[in-house]
């Protein structure tokens, strides 16, 4: 990972975080930072932080317009989700938790946007390691139990760690936790079983869920408002595979893990999260493989693919109406995205001669969105100009 205006890039390996000096020609590895601050901390040591109960009812309208994160060092950001800003391209589905509620990936490393710190979660360890790249210091932040997920706010002024075993969310202020590891706010979410957490782009809420399908709460999405702490649980009716909030933090796209039946191999939901409105559950004839959301937060494209049945499609979802429009594809989609400036969604496809399908997001005549145009083979090649003949 490289940071704008900086002279260093960072690469996470099994040995640690390698710092690469980009100002050197050629670039060279200048430092190696360990992934673990200490191996002496145990789950029994935990933290003395006070636990705040968030199970009291939230605002009557279900809004998430409360203030910023607890103990944050800066105001909440209005920046879009990193994966959704600008010309949105497809985002990958995260690996599921294992049967014990942990993540299948280890270690879990998050970098602050300014490149000053890295936060590291490792399976089975009841603490978060914070690396300061300026000083090289490593700080262990003890927690009551091993966190199953770690996510940073968009501005990097706080992080949240999800503690599945204790149904608790830990809020870590940054950089405050570096000098005071006990400055952690613990928020209890009652009896909810959650293993994953995603901070919304406005930094005001955390979307909590579990991908372990064997627990009852696998079909719920819990919205935790951070200030003042309150929760609202949304019933989704199918197990959760992945969650993608819209840049305005008002809605989310949820991919589901379903038991295949005749004609139904997958599903997704269009979910209002800033208001208490019904969820739109959409069954699909193929599994969703890629998601892209427009910067305006009102359009989402979802690629569907099932090779055994040769079923391929591109769905266009509309917010806030929660409608969807499906266009069949002639070949397997490999990526989905949105070209915001052109008002087009697209699905690139696997085809010997090249193929891409565009869908209209905002028809100029005010008609129905979702009209499709597919460009294949010769049509694609005819539009390629390399400039040598000009």
N, C-alpha and C positions, 0 to 999 in steps of 0.2 A: 504494500500500500504506500502510495506517495501522497504528499500534501502540497497544495498549491502554494507557490512562493517559498518552498522549503528546499533545503539542500540534501535531504535524506529520504530514503524509502525504507520500508520495513517489511521483512518477510518472516512469516511464522513457520518454524520447522519443529521437528521432534526435539532438537537440541535447545531451542529457545527462540527469541526474537532477534533476527539479524538486522543490524542497522547498516544500510548501504549508503556510502558517501557519493552523491551524484555530482558533486563539484569536482571530483577527481576524474581524470581521463586516462584510462577507462575507469568507470566506477568501481570502487572496492568496498569490501565489507570492513567497517571500521569498529564495530562493537557487537557483542553478543550478550543479550540480557536473558537471565534465567526466567523460566515460566512460573516458578514457585518461590515465594518469599521465605517460607518456612515449612518444614515437615513435622514440626513438633506440636503444632496445634491439633487438637482433637475435637470431635463433636461435643464432648462433655464440657469443654471450656466455654464455648458459646460466647454470648455478649450480654452485657447488663442493660442494654437499651430498653426503654419502656415500650410496651406493646400497645398500640392504639387499635381499638376495635372499630372496624369499618362496616359492621353488619347493620348499623342503624340505617333507616330508610334515607335515600337520597332526595334530591329536589322532586317536587310533586310531578313536574313535567318530564322527569327523566333526563334533563339536560346535563351536559358536562361542561358548564360554563364557569365553574368555580376557578379559583386562582391557580397559581403555578405550583410546582412540586414542593413538597415539604423540605425545608432546609436547603433549598437550592441556592446557588451563589449568583444567579442571574434570573431575569424574567423569562417566561416561557417564549418559545420561538414560534413564529407563524410559518417557518420554512416547511416545504413539502417533504414527505417521506423520501429518503435518498433514492429509493428505487423507482419513485414515481415522478420526480421532477423533470422539467424540460420535455424533450421528446421521449416519451416513456417507452422503454423496451421491456420485454418479458422478464419476469423475475422467477427464480427457481424456487421450488418447494423445499422447505427445510426437512432434514431427515427426522423421522418420528422419535419420540422417547422410547427407551427400552421398557421392558415389563416392570422394572423397578422405579420407573418414573424419570430416569436420568436421560440425558441426551446421548445420541449415538455418536456424536463427534466429541473428541477430546484432543487438545484443550479448546475451550471457547474463549477467543480473544477479541476484545472490542477496543477500538482506538477512538480517542476524543477527536472531534473535527479539527482542532488546532494542532494536533500531532504531539501534544505535550505529554500525554499519558496513555497507557494501555491498561485495561482491566482484564484479568484472567480468571476464568472459572474452570475447575477441573473436577471430573466426576469423583464423587465420594469424599471430597475435601470440604470441610465445614468452614471455609473462609474464601475470600476474594483477594487475589494478589493485585496490587496497583504498582505499575512500573512508571517511574519518572524518568523520561529520556534526558531531561536537562541535567539531573544529578546522578542518574544511575541507581538511585535508591529504590528498594523494593519494600512495600508495606503490606503486611498481612492484616486484613479486616475480618475478624472472627464473626461467625454467625451461629445461631442456635443449632442449625443442621446444615447438611450439604445442599447447596442450591442446585436446582435442576435447569435453571436458565438465567441468563444475564442479558440485559438490554440497556443501551444508552439513550438518553434524551437526544433529540436532534441537535441541540446546541452543545451537548456534552457537559452541562452543568450538574447533572445528576445521573445515576444509574439505578436500575431496579434489579434485584435478585429475587427469584421465585424459590421459595422453600416449600416444596411439595409435602414433605413429611409433617410439617407443622401448620399447613394452610396459612402461610404468612408471606408477606412481601416486604423485603428490606429495601429502603431508599437510602442510597449512598450519595451524599453531597460531594461534588468535585469542584475545587481541589480540597475542600475541607477535610475529607476523610483521610487524606494523605498525612496531615499533621495531627489529626485526632481520629484514630480508627474507631473510637467508640461513638462518634457523631452519626450513628445510623438510626434512622427512624423505622421501627417495626410496625407493620400494619396487619392486623389479623383480619382474615376474610371468612371467619366462621368455619363451617364444615365443608366448604367448597374444596374439591380436589383439583388442583391445577399444577401443571408442570412447566408451562410456557407463559411468557409475558412479552407484550409488545407495547412500547410507549407510543402513544398517538403523536402525529406530527406537531400538534400544538403544545405538546408537553404537559397537558392537563390530566390525562387519564392513562391507564394501563389496561390493555385487553388481555385477559387471562383465560387460559384453556388448557386442556390436556389432550394429548394424542394417543393415550393408552385407552384402547377401545373396550377394555374389560371392566372399566369403572363407570358407574352411572353418570357421573358428571362429564363424560366424554362428549355428550350431546349439548353441552352448555357453553355459552360465551359469557364471561363475567366482566363487566365494565367497572373498573376501580377508579373512581374520581379521587385525585390525590389531596386536594385542599378545598374544603375539609374532607377527610376520608369518608367515603361512602361507596357502596357497591350496588349494582343492579345486574341480575342474572337474566340472560336471554336464552330461551329454549330454542334450539336449532333443529331438533328432530332427527339429526344424523350425526355420526361421530365426526370430530374435527380432524382435518389433516394439516391445514395451513390457514393463516389469517393475514389479510392485506388491508390495512386502513386506507381510506382515501386521503389525499393531501389536506383537505379541509377538516379532517377528523370527525365528520358527521356520519359517515357510513363505512362499511367494510365489505370486502368480498371474502367469503369463507369457502374453502375447498373441503369436500367431505370424503371420508373413507366409508364406502358402502359395500354391502354384500351384493354381488352381482345377481341380477335377475334377468328375465327375458326382456331384452330391449333397454335395460338400465344397467350401465357399467360404471357410472360415476354420478356425481352431483355437486352442485355448489349453491351457495345462498347469497343473496343481496340483502345486507343487514343494516338497518338504521341503528346507529349507536348513540346519536345525540338526542334522540327522541324515542318515546315509547310507542313504536309503530310495529305492525306485523312484519315478519321476515318472509322474503320470497325464496322458497326452496325450489330449485330447478334440477330435475332429473335429466341426465344426459346419456346418449347412446354410446358414448366413449369417454374415457377418463380425461379430465382437464389436465393439461400438461404445461400451460404457460398462462400468465396473467399480466396485463398491462392496464394502468389506470391513467386517464387524462389529467394534466395539471389542473384543469378546471374542476376535477372531481366528479363530473357528471356523466362520464362515459367509461366503460371498461370493456376490454376485449379479452376473450378466453378461448384458447385453442383446445380442441378436443381431438383425441387420436386413439384409435384402436386398430392395430395392424392385423390381427387375426380375422376380423370381420371387414377390414378395409373401410371402416367408418371414420370419416374425417369431417370436421366442421369448425366454424369460427362463430362464437356467440358474441353479440353486442348487448351489453347490459346498460340500462339507463337509470340514472339517479336524478331526482328523487322518486320517480314514478315506479321504480323497481320492475320495469318491463324488460323483456329480453327478446332479441331477434336472432334467428339462427340462419347461417348461410352454409350450405354444404361445400366441401372442398374436394377437388379431384385427386389430390395426392396428400401424403402425410405432412402435417405442419411441423416445422422444426423450430419456429420462433414466432412470437406475436409481439406487436408493438403499436405505438401511436405516434404519428407525425403531427404534433400539435399545430404547427404553423399551417399545414395543409388541411387540417380538419379530417384526417384519414386514419383509420385503423388498418392493420395489415396482418397477414399471415404468410411468412416465407415457408416454402414447401420443398420437400425432397423430391426432385424430378430431374432426370438426366439433362434435359435442355433448359432447366431453370423455370421456376414458376412462383408467382406471388399474387395474392388476392388482396385487394383493397376494399374496405367498407366505408361508406360515407357516414361521418359522425354528425355533421350539421348541414343538411341539405339547404342550398341557397334559396330554394323556393319555399322553404318552410314545410316541405313534405316529410314523409316518414324516413327516419334514419335507417341505415343498414343496407342500402343499395350496394351491390357488389360489382367489382370489375376485376377480372382475372387477366394477368399478362403472362404469356407463356412463350418459351423458346425464341423464335425469330423476332417477335415483338420486343422482347427484352433486349436482344442483341442489337437490334436496329437503333436503339436509343443510346448506345454506348459510344462516346466520342473521347479519344485520347488526346486530341489537340495537335497532333503532329501534322495534320493536313490543313491546318488553318493558316 
